[in-house]
Amino acid sequence: MAAERFTRKEADALLPYLAPILFQIRELKHQHDQCREQIAELSLKTRSN
């Protein structure tokens, strides 16, 4: 898929739509990372039993 190029004006116009989505992605990534840490900790606990 070819990357689409935007003018500065077009990109600025998209920011109000993209910013909330990007913040949500960042929060979901943080939650994902926390879950992976918890899984790793639980895996260690179950191996030691």
Secondary structure, 3 states (H helix, E strand, C coil): CCCCCCCHHHHHHHHHHHHHHHHHHHHHHHHHHHHHHHHHHHHHHHHCC
